[in-house]
């Protein structure tokens, strides 16, 4: 997979320094992966979920840092691309504004 881009991860860990190591690990793992479906993702991240956004697209939600943080990505399996849409705290995720 090719993760686009590290910038949102870096911006998040600048505000939440304890998130840096788990986000770097996620980035490294995702870049080395060859996921073809959500089932493949779940072999690596068993708690990853596919969630329908308001625009109808399916986004993948990853638990990061022992479920303290959420990373939301659009995965294009056909192009082997991961686009990081949001990185947020669990509380921010629960507010649901990311679905828009």
C-alpha atoms as one frame of an Amber mdcrd trajectory, in Angstrom:
protein
   0.000   0.000   0.000   1.036   3.593  -0.406  -0.100   5.885   2.407  -0.955
   9.439   1.395   0.396  11.230   3.477   2.365  11.366   6.719   1.437  15.027
   7.265  -1.921  14.521   9.084  -0.269  11.953  11.349   2.569  14.340  12.156
   0.166  17.212  12.822  -1.801  15.013  15.210   1.196  13.757  17.185   2.476
  17.328  17.484  -0.692  17.964  19.535  -0.722  14.496  21.174   2.907  13.373
  21.612   1.950   9.977  23.041   0.334   9.158  19.690   3.592   9.461  17.749
   4.909   5.926  18.232   1.626   4.093  17.508   0.981   6.303  14.459   4.490
   5.715  13.124   3.953   1.982  13.592   0.615   2.113  11.785   2.226   4.075
   8.915   5.076   1.575   8.620   2.692  -1.407   8.716   0.242   0.087   6.215
   3.033   0.986   3.769   4.330  -2.587   3.870   0.875  -4.158   3.447  -0.759
  -5.495   0.292  -4.381  -5.359   1.407  -7.005  -6.397  -1.144 -10.083  -6.096
   1.091 -11.266  -5.172   4.573 -10.789  -8.828   5.516  -7.087  -8.454   4.686
  -6.909  -5.313   6.819  -8.524  -7.206   9.702  -5.838  -9.879   9.535  -3.412
  -7.111  10.517  -5.770  -4.890  12.555  -8.523  -7.100  13.921 -10.590  -4.170
  15.188 -10.596  -2.219  11.920 -14.124  -1.362  10.796 -15.635  -0.305   7.523
 -17.978   2.634   8.126 -20.258   4.313   5.616 -19.717   8.087   5.394 -22.512
  10.505   4.495 -21.301  10.758   0.882 -21.802   7.010   0.543 -18.156   6.010
   0.503 -16.824   3.396   2.888 -14.038   4.516   5.192 -11.889   2.291   7.366
 -11.548   3.134  11.054  -8.447   2.008  12.941  -8.023   1.991  16.713  -4.680
   3.565  17.570  -2.798   3.689  20.851  -4.849   1.161  22.764  -8.173   2.543
  21.505  -7.295   6.061  22.700  -7.208   7.460  19.167  -8.922   6.834  15.837
  -7.452   6.962  12.362  -9.935   7.146   9.510  -8.790   6.340   6.009 -10.166
   5.778   2.557  -8.549   2.677   1.135  -8.446   2.118  -2.612  -7.604  -1.559
  -2.773  -7.559  -1.514  -6.582  -4.792   1.124  -6.601  -3.120   0.060  -3.331
  -3.619   3.557  -1.877  -4.497   4.635   1.644  -5.653   8.217   2.052  -5.657
   9.350   5.676  -8.795  11.431   6.145  -8.778  12.059   9.894  -6.788  11.342
  13.013  -8.613  12.174  16.227  -9.185  11.348  19.833 -11.813   8.804  20.763
 -14.072  11.620  22.043 -13.751  13.560  18.764 -14.614  10.393  16.860 -17.727
   9.858  18.967 -18.989  13.347  18.025 -19.341  12.029  14.469 -18.386  15.201
  12.553 -15.861  13.211  10.497 -18.695  11.468   8.630 -19.553  14.592   6.616
